[in-house]
Amino acid sequence: MSVKDSNGLELNDRDSVQVIKDLKVKGSSINLKRGTVFKNIRLTSKEAEVECRQGKSTIVLKTCFLKKV
């Protein structure tokens, strides 16, 4: 399975990614601003999603809104 970011670069476990658009997190009051960097991402069983840590919570983000740093 090949997981790619919005620019077509391949993502791996423990990569750092940056959010390219302001996002509202479903089921939470968290808003992610453009330019927010997440370190040590984890790949999921789905090609279009990755897991990230935001504070003490874990969130799942779609790869179409991320770019590799």
Backbone as a chain_set.jsonl record, in Angstrom:
{"seq": "MSVKDSNGLELNDRDSVQVIKDLKVKGSSINLKRGTVFKNIRLTSKEAEVECRQGKSTIVLKTCFLKKV", "coords": {"N": [[0.848, -1.178, 0.0], [0.607, 2.151, -0.872], [0.959, 5.26, 0.486], [0.19, 8.587, -0.117], [0.886, 12.117, -0.039], [-0.665, 15.401, -0.529], [0.867, 16.445, -2.58], [1.832, 14.277, -3.92], [3.99, 12.929, -2.864], [5.493, 10.145, -1.219], [4.374, 8.905, 1.908], [5.624, 7.817, 5.073], [5.737, 5.863, 8.142], [6.364, 7.776, 11.085], [7.044, 10.141, 9.789], [7.059, 13.732, 9.264], [4.407, 16.001, 8.864], [2.571, 18.713, 7.314], [-0.271, 20.79, 7.686], [-2.305, 21.901, 5.041], [-4.525, 23.481, 4.85], [-7.048, 25.282, 6.645], [-8.733, 23.428, 9.094], [-11.649, 21.951, 10.544], [-12.103, 19.869, 13.287], [-13.955, 16.993, 13.408], [-16.46, 16.262, 15.789], [-15.216, 17.5, 17.876], [-13.948, 20.459, 19.528], [-11.709, 21.448, 18.427], [-9.775, 23.371, 16.199], [-7.762, 23.211, 13.414], [-5.111, 25.071, 12.277], [-3.852, 26.377, 9.17], [-0.636, 25.315, 8.233], [0.082, 24.041, 10.555], [2.193, 21.696, 12.106], [2.68, 18.233, 12.276], [4.392, 15.727, 13.946], [5.917, 12.486, 13.731], [3.905, 10.752, 12.486], [1.433, 8.125, 12.075], [0.71, 5.455, 9.941], [-2.434, 4.234, 8.768], [-4.803, 1.538, 8.263], [-6.201, 2.346, 6.094], [-5.69, 3.884, 2.948], [-5.972, 6.633, 2.528], [-5.753, 7.975, 4.956], [-4.135, 9.122, 7.974], [-2.787, 8.795, 11.3], [-2.41, 11.16, 13.917], [-0.921, 12.918, 16.694], [-2.429, 15.278, 18.738], [-1.787, 17.249, 21.182], [-2.917, 15.58, 23.969], [-4.647, 13.95, 22.673], [-5.525, 11.684, 20.004], [-5.82, 12.096, 16.565], [-7.348, 11.521, 13.374], [-6.332, 12.193, 10.155], [-7.049, 13.192, 6.783], [-5.074, 12.454, 3.94], [-5.136, 14.155, 1.763], [-5.144, 16.732, 2.683], [-2.643, 17.242, 3.645], [0.904, 17.891, 3.597], [4.2, 16.687, 3.051], [6.911, 17.379, 5.221]], "CA": [[0.0, 0.0, 0.0], [1.381, 3.381, -0.998], [0.234, 6.416, 1.004], [0.787, 9.791, -0.689], [0.34, 13.393, 0.418], [-1.345, 16.177, -1.568], [1.799, 16.704, -3.678], [2.214, 13.021, -4.543], [5.153, 12.329, -2.203], [5.126, 8.992, -0.404], [4.469, 9.076, 3.353], [6.015, 6.653, 5.856], [5.604, 6.036, 9.585], [7.287, 8.686, 11.761], [7.308, 11.34, 8.993], [6.422, 14.968, 9.705], [3.529, 16.557, 7.837], [2.044, 20.043, 7.577], [-1.641, 20.978, 7.209], [-2.301, 22.908, 3.971], [-5.798, 24.199, 4.838], [-7.698, 25.308, 7.954], [-9.65, 22.294, 9.222], [-12.405, 21.74, 11.769], [-12.051, 18.458, 13.657], [-15.295, 16.492, 13.652], [-16.679, 15.723, 17.118], [-14.353, 18.189, 18.83], [-13.92, 21.915, 19.345], [-10.371, 21.777, 17.931], [-9.605, 23.865, 14.834], [-6.362, 23.141, 12.991], [-4.751, 26.173, 11.398], [-2.944, 26.082, 8.072], [0.755, 25.398, 8.639], [0.327, 23.222, 11.751], [3.072, 20.567, 11.801], [2.542, 17.033, 13.093], [5.572, 14.87, 13.854], [5.731, 11.067, 14.054], [2.592, 10.249, 12.079], [1.31, 6.68, 11.924], [-0.163, 5.058, 8.84], [-3.559, 3.388, 9.16], [-5.12, 0.502, 7.276], [-6.771, 3.034, 4.932], [-4.684, 4.607, 2.176], [-6.183, 8.084, 2.522], [-5.787, 8.499, 6.314], [-3.005, 8.929, 8.885], [-3.053, 9.172, 12.684], [-1.497, 12.161, 14.463], [-1.18, 13.302, 18.077], [-2.669, 16.703, 18.987], [-1.839, 17.298, 22.64], [-3.064, 14.223, 24.509], [-5.61, 13.189, 21.876], [-5.111, 11.177, 18.698], [-6.789, 12.426, 15.522], [-7.109, 10.921, 12.061], [-6.412, 13.217, 9.109], [-6.984, 12.732, 5.398], [-3.79, 12.826, 3.338], [-5.315, 15.204, 0.75], [-4.959, 18.014, 3.349], [-1.317, 17.232, 4.252], [2.103, 17.827, 2.746], [5.367, 16.203, 3.766], [7.872, 18.43, 5.579]], "C": [[0.892, 1.239, 0.0], [0.524, 4.564, -0.555], [0.939, 7.678, 0.521], [0.107, 11.036, -0.145], [-0.3, 14.142, -0.745], [-0.454, 16.48, -2.764], [2.269, 15.435, -4.377], [3.458, 12.375, -3.948], [4.699, 11.203, -1.285], [5.355, 9.282, 1.079], [4.822, 7.756, 4.011], [5.716, 6.921, 7.328], [6.693, 6.974, 10.087], [7.72, 9.876, 10.902], [6.656, 12.547, 9.676], [5.605, 15.517, 8.542], [3.004, 17.908, 8.291], [0.649, 20.141, 6.968], [-1.645, 22.112, 6.191], [-3.572, 23.756, 3.938], [-6.342, 24.216, 6.258], [-8.751, 24.211, 8.01], [-10.371, 22.33, 10.556], [-12.384, 20.242, 12.052], [-13.45, 18.026, 14.069], [-15.403, 15.913, 15.063], [-15.836, 16.375, 18.193], [-14.42, 19.689, 18.565], [-12.568, 22.388, 18.813], [-10.456, 22.272, 16.487], [-8.124, 23.83, 14.516], [-6.1, 24.251, 11.994], [-3.813, 25.694, 10.298], [-1.509, 26.266, 8.55], [1.082, 24.612, 9.894], [1.126, 21.988, 11.361], [2.806, 19.436, 12.798], [3.764, 16.16, 12.862], [5.171, 13.448, 14.222], [4.321, 10.582, 13.731], [2.621, 8.727, 12.02], [0.348, 6.389, 10.777], [-1.259, 4.154, 9.372], [-3.789, 2.332, 8.087], [-5.741, 1.106, 6.009], [-5.707, 3.885, 4.263], [-4.785, 6.123, 2.332], [-6.179, 8.709, 3.908], [-4.511, 8.204, 7.072], [-3.437, 9.356, 10.286], [-1.986, 10.134, 13.162], [-1.878, 12.432, 15.912], [-1.327, 14.814, 18.152], [-2.843, 16.842, 20.492], [-1.891, 15.877, 23.175], [-4.018, 13.37, 23.689], [-5.0, 12.763, 20.545], [-6.203, 11.513, 17.693], [-6.369, 11.761, 14.217], [-7.333, 12.003, 11.018], [-6.35, 12.587, 7.727], [-5.713, 13.274, 4.754], [-3.943, 13.914, 2.282], [-5.147, 16.604, 1.348], [-3.573, 18.153, 3.974], [-0.233, 17.318, 3.196], [3.279, 17.445, 3.633], [6.342, 17.357, 4.02], [9.277, 17.881, 5.482]], "O": [[1.824, 1.341, 0.797], [-0.516, 4.838, -1.152], [2.144, 7.831, 0.72], [-1.083, 11.024, 0.17], [-0.46, 13.582, -1.83], [-0.96, 16.745, -3.855], [3.034, 15.514, -5.338], [3.936, 11.37, -4.474], [3.648, 11.294, -0.65], [6.388, 9.83, 1.464], [4.378, 6.697, 3.568], [5.47, 8.061, 7.72], [7.812, 6.968, 9.574], [8.68, 10.559, 11.257], [5.808, 12.392, 10.555], [6.044, 15.504, 7.392], [2.99, 18.219, 9.482], [0.408, 19.638, 5.87], [-1.061, 23.167, 6.436], [-3.696, 24.649, 3.1], [-6.125, 23.265, 7.009], [-9.563, 24.073, 7.096], [-9.787, 22.692, 11.577], [-12.62, 19.436, 11.152], [-14.056, 18.616, 14.963], [-14.531, 15.155, 15.487], [-15.747, 15.86, 19.308], [-14.889, 20.127, 17.515], [-12.309, 23.59, 18.755], [-11.129, 21.664, 15.654], [-7.314, 24.365, 15.273], [-6.788, 24.358, 10.979], [-3.072, 24.727, 10.475], [-1.196, 27.262, 9.201], [2.251, 24.521, 10.269], [0.783, 21.306, 10.395], [2.721, 19.663, 14.005], [4.131, 15.883, 11.719], [4.195, 13.238, 14.942], [3.625, 10.063, 14.603], [3.685, 8.115, 11.927], [-0.706, 7.016, 10.667], [-1.042, 3.394, 10.316], [-3.04, 2.255, 7.113], [-5.797, 0.446, 4.971], [-4.911, 4.535, 4.94], [-3.77, 6.817, 2.27], [-6.563, 9.87, 4.046], [-3.873, 7.174, 6.855], [-4.341, 10.177, 10.441], [-0.804, 9.964, 12.861], [-3.019, 12.203, 16.313], [-0.456, 15.55, 17.687], [-3.924, 16.584, 21.021], [-1.019, 15.062, 22.875], [-4.184, 12.185, 23.977], [-4.081, 13.402, 20.032], [-7.38, 11.247, 17.939], [-5.192, 11.477, 13.993], [-8.38, 12.65, 10.991], [-5.681, 11.573, 7.525], [-5.323, 14.416, 4.996], [-2.948, 14.55, 1.932], [-5.019, 17.573, 0.599], [-3.34, 19.079, 4.751], [-0.413, 16.884, 2.058], [3.349, 17.823, 4.802], [6.568, 18.198, 3.15], [10.241, 18.601, 5.742]]}, "num_chains": 1, "name": "protein.A"}
